[in-house]
Amino acid sequence: MARNPIVRDILKRYTQVWALGHSQAVLGWDTETHMPEKGARPRGIALGQLAMMSQKATIELDGLVRKAEKARDLDDMEKGVVRVLRRSLDYYLKIPPELVDEMERVTTEATVVWRTARKKSDFDMFRPHLEKIVGLERKIADKLGYEKHPYNALLDLFEEGFTVRDADSVYAKLIPQSKKLLAKVSAAGVFPSRHPLEAAKYDTGAMEKVNEEVIRVLKMPKDRFRMDVSTHPFTVQIAQDDVRITTRYEGRNFKATMYSTAHESGHAIYGLGIDQALAFTPVADGASYGIHESQSRFWENVVGRSMGFVRLINPSLRKHLPFVRKYDAEQLYLYFNTVRKSFVRVDADELTYNFHTAVRYDVEKKVIAGDVKVSEIPSLWNDTFEDYLGIKPKNDAEGALQDVHWSGGSFGYFATYTLGNVVAAMIWHKMRDGAMVQEALQKGDVTELKEWLGKNIHRHGSTYTPKELQDRVFGEAYNPQRLLAYFEHKYLE
């Protein structure tokens, strides 16, 4: 592990912080998968106490971290440990324990209320909880400090060094060109806007068999990985050898659950690919949310929605879903790649997906700045959505209530989805404009792809900042032109 004696001492003491994080991860997973609704309040109290204990244990490392920051002989891993811990310390030293505790309690209860509000499509039911969360987010931004915009403090929590200026630059290039591409693709008429299979009902048990085949094709290790069911699909890395994902079954349009499985498996592949030498250290995690999303979007879209993957998964589909048998591989490919304007982000196609994150980014930026009240979110959401996609949500469930993120206090997260799409396309470009992907799928073995990602991205964990990692691998960072080129290659060429 570490050569420097100060860093070795830090890592020895950090084990307590790791153990608390491990416990929080297990409880968080259980909250979403198995906990009865009435358990929300005590669970929130427990998580709040654990969060404060973690804060205290991290703060106790401050003196050692200060010493390590003065050392001149640190290697890259040691520098990463010190940098990541300094980020945690900056947060914990500035955010009082009572605010950490309050956020845990408020968001745990809000998540349960959100589930009911979403089912009833009733924003007003969720609004009081969201008002508390937004108030807490503003307090956190003020405590952390920021330059120019309070939202910068929150963006940085999910994507180190990423700012409103960076996000505005990415969206300013991506959105106008995406509108033009969408118009061209729609006019060409090759990729359908609708497909009969979207209305086809499936048996959940049969679909579980298909998803088992998906994780088999992706070579997910059963002794280090598991999949469950939740309201909103997610991934949690509980430990180096314990990564868990969820999917959801809605009874129709089977590609939704299939690609949720592929998406979350991408997150899991990242977590499982981190160098074992980094286990139990602060850098045994992804470089950022954006880099993490690049892995999930790579496996979901670049790999999963390709013709090569369709041919691999087709035998399982025909075996377990009888209604699929009348469609050949090319027709299935078009079903998996329908292109249309829609309301729900998690069901959006590649071409329209970034409009969805742009809406959320715009709303969050204005709410955190205080330019918009929480009560005005549904109308702002609907108007912005109509501006980007030309359609307007009919209710709150397909509008401002569709995501779990705000109930968990994740303001600043949504832009990382688009960063993930951008970086996934940068990987596609690096893999010889996708030729490497198709060669692997023709062989029926994704090992070479996983090894490339492991060598270049996964093994480093969070040793490097997201921008440093991109510069090392690609020689550039967050280049939206790569995504636009990927779209043109797939949908127009």
Beta strands, then each sheet from edge to edge (+ up, - down):
strand 1: 225-229
strand 2: 235-239
strand 3: 242-247
sheet 1: 1+ 3+ 2-
end
